[in-house]
Amino acid sequence: MTAAALKQPDAAAATQTTGQTGARLLVSSLEAMGVDVLFGYPGGAIMPVYDALTGSSLRHILVRHEQGAAFAADAYARSSGKVGVCMATSGPGATNLITGIANAMMDSVPMVCITGNVATGLMGTDSFQEIDILGCTLPIVKHSWIVRDAADIPSVVAEAFRVAKEGRPGPVLIDLPKDIQFAEVAQPFAAPIFNDPVEAADHAAIREAEAAIRAAERPVLYVGGGVKIAGAVDELRAFFERTGIPAVATLNALGTIPTGAHGFLGMIGMHGTRAANEAVQESDLLVVLGARFDDRATGKLAEFAPHARIVHYDIDPAEISKLREATVAVVGDLKTTVAATDPGPLAIDPWIMRCMARAQRHAARYDAPGEGVYAPALLKELSERAGDDFVAACDVGQHQMWAAQHCRFSRPEAHLTSGGLGAMGFGLPAGLGAKLARPDAQVVTIAGDGGFMMNIQELATLRRYGINLKIVLLDNASLGLVRQWQSLFFNENYSEIDLSDNPDFVAVSQAFGVEAFRVERRDEVSDGIARLLAAPGPCLMHVVIDPQENVWPLVPPGKSNAEMMEGAQ
């Protein structure tokens, strides 16, 4: 950070709060940072902060498990563009946040996590509910602080929000010992005022990128989640439209280019479309935008896009040439660098026609035989009927891949998923957080029976706050993706995937006070979707699907993306 980026306010701007406690300083500091919603669960070591919440402008959402707080804060950040905030007590409360913190780190989501801790004099004594949460989370946060002087709280909070948002975003941790929360402060240090510097684009690198693009005969745009994070969606779409270069997207970039846009070939990778994977394999230039060559996207890395040169745009220099050597590296804010790139007219019409013909030839079909519910067709119809207000908060499993393949997304905020970590249990609390961030959107949690059980307690949170979340629960009475892999790669040894003793999800939902109904046949789907979307409050549609249904296509583990399996195989 440059000196120009940090300006200390004058004395008149300093906070005048004689006798204020550390807990109240924390609350007022969060208010000063523009926080309006935070998610948490109280306990002994964070009790002073909860006491200070009374009368504040902050809306606290009491979840029923701390993991739910972290996932909800994550989705709130993804949906709102703000920093998500979650809070828990020491010990088990803090450790229950860890999966959610790791999820935010893997998907580059800005989040401030606040934990209480035992008093400083008890630290290191194995005190009741003491845990070294800083040590536990060191690999999965951008930065962490343990506050040892209550006067530091305003500056620590301001710094935490800056670090969470700047560059490649991610989670940070503030740990507050209980005695620091109680401590009275005559004159706290004033929170610094940060001015985010806008770095100039590397025009020499951009000119190199333009030359490489002009020279290509078979270019492909490889769009990653960094485009959305950078707020560069408009710039990317303008670049895509003026160049006509066919585009593919990673799981976390779906919606960056509208699903139905001409030239968009779909998702790349293990469960990507044949059109997307084959175009990348045949390309002679990949223009990589905010992507990190994740193994689920590339398949066998040594055989990924074997004929392609790489032009890599990213804000994080550590990602450049980490897994695939870049021919041209353009490091910087994507919003700036993409807007500054204009290679001029390209002579690639034959390549575009070839890619689009393949996309049409391999387009998904929805005429599966039988009377049972075909999940891909249901999800396609759901997203189309929900329209441009549709937001899918996906859990992890087969349903997640079906949603990515078959739902229609008009913008990246419409698709929320646990991409890098693949954390089951994400869907319900994520839907809750997304709906609070965007109350006018038609937010739908798409979950499987396995993942739904992991945070089912958050139905109580929906009911308490009247959060109008819709839930599509696809129930195949098994751990579907694990079963599919056991079928294909483990000689049909179906070890510990049977969930046929699931509870009656309709009855469970109704017991929580949430409307619910069941759909079992294909001819019930359209009416079921209409009922779900029209429900005045939270509602669950329990959909029974075939336990033997698989996700296709599939790139087997350790294989090239050119070696895609279809259902017939």
JOVENGI-V89263 format. One record per residue. N is the residue number from 0. RES is the residue in one small letter. SS is DSSP state (H for helix, E for strand, L for the rest). OMEGA is omega as a letter, one per 20 degrees, with the letter a starting at -180 (* if undefined). NEAR is the number of other C-alpha atoms within 12 Angstrom. Layout:
N	RES	SS	OMEGA	NEAR
N	RES	SS	OMEGA	NEAR
//
This chain:
0	m	L	a	17
1	t	L	r	12
2	a	H	a	12
3	a	H	a	13
4	a	H	a	17
5	l	E	a	19
6	k	E	r	18
7	q	L	r	19
8	p	L	r	17
9	d	L	a	13
10	a	H	a	14
11	a	H	a	9
12	a	H	a	14
13	a	L	a	20
14	t	L	r	28
15	q	L	a	20
16	t	L	a	21
17	t	L	r	18
18	g	L	a	19
19	q	E	r	27
20	t	E	r	32
21	g	H	r	43
22	a	H	r	42
23	r	H	r	35
24	l	H	r	44
25	l	H	a	47
26	v	H	a	38
27	s	H	r	34
28	s	H	r	40
29	l	H	r	41
30	e	H	a	24
31	a	H	r	24
32	m	L	r	31
33	g	L	r	21
34	v	L	r	34
35	d	L	r	30
36	v	E	r	35
37	l	E	a	43
38	f	E	a	45
39	g	E	a	44
40	y	L	a	36
41	p	L	r	33
42	g	L	a	28
43	g	H	a	29
44	a	H	r	40
45	i	H	a	38
46	m	H	r	31
47	p	H	r	31
48	v	H	r	42
49	y	H	r	37
50	d	H	a	22
51	a	H	r	26
52	l	H	a	29
53	t	L	r	17
54	g	L	r	14
55	s	L	r	24
56	s	L	a	20
57	l	L	r	26
58	r	E	a	24
59	h	E	r	34
60	i	E	r	39
61	l	E	r	36
62	v	L	a	38
63	r	L	r	30
64	h	L	a	38
65	e	H	r	40
66	q	H	r	45
67	g	H	r	50
68	a	H	a	51
69	a	H	r	57
70	f	H	r	56
71	a	H	r	58
72	a	H	r	53
73	d	H	a	55
74	a	H	r	55
75	y	H	r	44
76	a	H	a	44
77	r	H	a	45
78	s	H	a	39
79	s	H	a	31
80	g	L	r	26
81	k	L	r	33
82	v	L	r	43
83	g	E	a	50
84	v	E	r	51
85	c	E	a	53
86	m	E	r	54
87	a	E	r	46
88	t	L	a	40
89	s	L	r	38
90	g	L	a	33
91	p	H	r	27
92	g	H	r	37
93	a	H	a	46
94	t	H	r	33
95	n	L	r	32
96	l	L	a	45
97	i	H	a	40
98	t	H	r	33
99	g	H	r	50
100	i	H	r	52
101	a	H	r	38
102	n	H	r	37
103	a	H	r	50
104	m	H	a	36
105	m	H	a	32
106	d	L	r	43
107	s	L	a	45
108	v	L	a	54
109	p	L	a	47
110	m	E	r	53
111	v	E	a	52
112	c	E	a	58
113	i	E	r	54
114	t	E	r	54
115	g	E	r	50
116	n	E	r	46
117	v	L	a	38
118	a	L	a	31
119	t	H	a	25
120	g	H	a	16
121	l	H	a	18
122	m	L	a	24
123	g	L	a	15
124	t	L	a	14
125	d	L	r	15
126	s	L	r	18
127	f	L	a	18
128	q	L	r	28
129	e	L	r	31
130	i	L	r	31
131	d	L	a	28
132	i	H	r	40
133	l	H	r	32
134	g	H	a	19
135	c	H	a	21
136	t	H	a	32
137	l	H	a	21
138	p	H	a	20
139	i	H	r	31
140	v	L	r	39
141	k	L	a	36
142	h	E	r	33
143	s	E	a	34
144	w	E	r	33
145	i	E	a	34
146	v	E	a	35
147	r	L	r	26
148	d	L	a	31
149	a	H	r	36
150	a	H	a	36
151	d	H	a	34
152	i	H	a	43
153	p	H	a	39
154	s	H	r	35
155	v	H	a	39
156	v	H	r	46
157	a	H	r	35
158	e	H	a	33
159	a	H	r	42
160	f	H	r	41
161	r	H	a	35
162	v	H	a	32
163	a	H	a	36
164	k	H	a	31
165	e	L	r	33
166	g	L	r	30
167	r	L	a	37
168	p	L	r	38
169	g	L	a	42
170	p	E	r	48
171	v	E	a	50
172	l	E	r	48
173	i	E	a	45
174	d	E	a	46
175	l	E	r	47
176	p	E	a	42
177	k	H	a	36
178	d	H	r	30
179	i	H	r	36
180	q	H	a	41
181	f	H	a	33
182	a	L	r	31
183	e	E	a	22
184	v	E	r	27
185	a	L	a	18
186	q	L	r	24
187	p	L	r	32
188	f	L	a	30
189	a	L	r	30
190	a	L	r	36
191	p	L	r	31
192	i	E	a	26
193	f	E	r	25
194	n	L	a	19
195	d	L	r	18
196	p	L	r	17
197	v	L	a	18
198	e	L	r	19
199	a	L	r	18
200	a	L	r	24
201	d	L	a	25
202	h	H	r	22
203	a	H	r	18
204	a	H	r	26
205	i	H	r	31
206	r	H	r	24
207	e	H	r	24
208	a	H	r	38
209	e	H	r	32
210	a	H	r	22
211	a	H	r	32
212	i	H	r	39
213	r	H	a	25
214	a	H	a	20
215	a	L	r	29
216	e	L	a	26
217	r	L	a	37
218	p	E	r	44
219	v	E	r	46
220	l	E	r	49
221	y	E	a	52
222	v	E	r	51
223	g	L	a	42
224	g	L	r	48
225	g	H	r	44
226	v	H	r	45
227	k	H	a	42
228	i	H	a	40
229	a	L	a	39
230	g	L	a	28
231	a	L	a	35
232	v	H	a	34
233	d	H	a	24
234	e	H	r	27
235	l	H	a	43
236	r	H	r	34
237	a	H	r	21
238	f	H	r	32
239	f	H	a	35
240	e	H	a	24
241	r	H	r	19
242	t	H	a	29
243	g	L	a	34
244	i	L	r	45
245	p	L	a	47
246	a	E	r	51
247	v	E	a	50
248	a	E	r	49
249	t	L	r	49
250	l	H	a	47
251	n	H	r	48
252	a	H	a	45
253	l	L	a	47
254	g	L	r	42
255	t	L	r	46
256	i	L	a	45
257	p	L	a	33
258	t	L	a	33
259	g	L	a	23
260	a	L	r	24
261	h	L	a	24
262	g	L	r	37
263	f	E	a	37
264	l	E	r	44
265	g	E	a	50
266	m	E	r	46
267	i	L	r	49
268	g	L	a	47
269	m	L	r	37
270	h	L	r	42
271	g	L	r	45
272	t	L	r	44
273	r	H	a	39
274	a	H	a	39
275	a	H	a	45
276	n	H	a	44
277	e	H	r	37
278	a	H	r	46
279	v	H	a	48
280	q	H	a	37
281	e	H	a	28
282	s	L	r	35
283	d	L	r	29
284	l	E	r	37
285	l	E	r	43
286	v	E	a	47
287	v	E	a	47
288	l	E	r	49
289	g	L	r	48
290	a	L	a	49
291	r	L	r	41
292	f	L	r	38
293	d	L	a	31
294	d	H	r	29
295	r	H	r	34
296	a	H	a	40
297	t	H	a	41
298	g	E	r	31
299	k	L	a	28
300	l	H	a	26
301	a	H	a	19
302	e	H	a	22
303	f	L	r	36
304	a	L	a	37
305	p	L	a	25
306	h	L	a	21
307	a	L	r	31
308	r	E	a	33
309	i	E	r	38
310	v	E	a	41
311	h	E	r	47
312	y	E	r	48
313	d	E	r	42
314	i	L	a	37
315	d	L	a	27
316	p	H	r	21
317	a	H	a	19
318	e	H	a	27
319	i	L	r	28
320	s	L	r	25
321	k	L	a	18
322	l	L	r	20
323	r	L	a	31
324	e	L	r	22
325	a	L	r	30
326	t	L	r	25
327	v	E	r	30
328	a	E	r	38
329	v	E	a	39
330	v	E	r	36
331	g	L	r	37
332	d	L	a	34
333	l	H	r	43
334	k	H	r	33
335	t	H	a	29
336	t	H	r	37
337	v	H	r	45
338	a	H	a	27
339	a	L	a	29
340	t	L	r	35
341	d	L	a	28
342	p	L	a	26
343	g	L	a	21
344	p	L	a	19
345	l	L	r	26
346	a	L	a	20
347	i	L	a	24
348	d	H	r	19
349	p	H	r	17
350	w	H	r	26
351	i	H	a	29
352	m	H	r	21
353	r	H	r	24
354	c	H	a	38
355	m	H	r	29
356	a	H	r	20
357	r	H	r	25
358	a	H	r	30
359	q	H	a	22
360	r	H	a	15
361	h	L	r	22
362	a	L	a	21
363	a	L	r	26
364	r	L	a	16
365	y	L	a	18
366	d	L	a	15
367	a	L	a	17
368	p	L	r	11
369	g	L	a	13
370	e	L	a	17
371	g	E	a	25
372	v	E	r	33
373	y	L	a	38
374	a	H	r	43
375	p	H	r	35
376	a	H	r	31
377	l	H	a	42
378	l	H	r	40
379	k	H	a	31
380	e	H	r	26
381	l	H	a	40
382	s	H	a	37
383	e	H	a	27
384	r	H	r	26
385	a	H	r	29
386	g	H	a	22
387	d	H	r	26
388	d	H	a	27
389	f	E	r	40
390	v	E	r	49
391	a	E	r	56
392	a	E	a	51
393	c	E	r	50
394	d	L	a	47
395	v	L	r	40
396	g	L	a	41
397	q	H	a	43
398	h	H	r	48
399	q	H	r	43
400	m	H	r	43
401	w	H	r	40
402	a	H	r	45
403	a	H	a	47
404	q	H	a	42
405	h	H	r	37
406	c	L	r	43
407	r	L	a	38
408	f	L	a	39
409	s	L	a	28
410	r	L	a	34
411	p	H	r	44
412	e	H	a	41
413	a	H	a	44
414	h	E	a	51
415	l	E	a	53
416	t	L	r	52
417	s	L	a	44
418	g	L	a	38
419	g	L	a	29
420	l	L	a	26
421	g	L	a	29
422	a	L	r	37
423	m	L	a	39
424	g	L	a	42
425	f	H	a	50
426	g	H	a	54
427	l	H	r	58
428	p	H	r	58
429	a	H	r	55
430	g	H	r	55
431	l	H	a	54
432	g	H	a	51
433	a	H	a	47
434	k	H	r	44
435	l	H	r	38
436	a	H	a	34
437	r	L	a	28
438	p	L	a	24
439	d	L	a	17
440	a	L	r	29
441	q	E	a	40
442	v	E	a	48
443	v	E	r	46
444	t	E	r	51
445	i	E	a	53
446	a	E	r	49
447	g	E	a	48
448	d	H	r	44
449	g	H	a	40
450	g	H	a	38
451	f	H	a	43
452	m	H	a	31
453	m	H	r	25
454	n	L	a	35
455	i	H	a	38
456	q	H	a	29
457	e	H	r	41
458	l	H	r	44
459	a	H	r	29
460	t	H	r	36
461	l	H	a	38
462	r	H	a	27
463	r	H	a	21
464	y	H	r	24
465	g	L	a	24
466	i	L	a	36
467	n	L	r	36
468	l	L	r	49
469	k	E	a	49
470	i	E	r	54
471	v	E	a	49
472	l	E	r	47
473	l	E	a	45
474	d	E	r	43
475	n	L	r	38
476	a	L	r	33
477	s	E	r	33
478	l	L	a	36
479	g	H	a	38
480	l	H	r	36
481	v	H	r	28
482	r	H	r	31
483	q	H	r	30
484	w	H	r	26
485	q	H	r	20
486	s	H	a	19
487	l	H	a	23
488	f	H	a	16
489	f	L	r	13
490	n	L	r	12
491	e	L	r	15
492	n	L	a	16
493	y	L	a	22
494	s	L	r	17
495	e	L	r	15
496	i	L	a	25
497	d	E	r	22
498	l	L	a	23
499	s	L	r	18
500	d	L	r	14
501	n	L	r	23
502	p	L	r	19
503	d	L	a	22
504	f	H	r	36
505	v	H	a	28
506	a	H	r	19
507	v	H	r	23
508	s	H	r	31
509	q	H	r	22
510	a	H	r	18
511	f	L	a	24
512	g	L	a	24
513	v	L	r	36
514	e	E	a	32
515	a	E	r	32
516	f	E	a	32
517	r	E	r	33
518	v	E	a	33
519	e	L	a	27
520	r	E	a	22
521	r	H	a	28
522	d	H	r	17
523	e	H	a	23
524	v	H	a	33
525	s	H	r	24
526	d	H	r	22
527	g	H	r	32
528	i	H	r	35
529	a	H	r	21
530	r	H	a	28
531	l	H	a	37
532	l	H	a	33
533	a	H	a	20
534	a	L	a	23
535	p	L	a	16
536	g	L	r	27
537	p	L	a	41
538	c	E	r	40
539	l	E	r	43
540	m	E	a	43
541	h	E	a	41
542	v	E	r	40
543	v	E	r	35
544	i	E	a	35
545	d	L	a	23
546	p	L	a	30
547	q	L	a	26
548	e	L	a	29
549	n	L	r	35
550	v	L	r	37
551	w	L	i	32
552	p	L	a	33
553	l	E	r	38
554	v	E	a	34
555	p	L	r	27
556	p	L	r	23
557	g	L	a	22
558	k	L	r	23
559	s	E	r	29
560	n	L	r	39
561	a	L	a	33
562	e	L	a	27
563	m	E	r	32
564	m	E	r	24
565	e	L	a	21
566	g	L	a	15
567	a	L	a	9
568	q	L	*	13
//
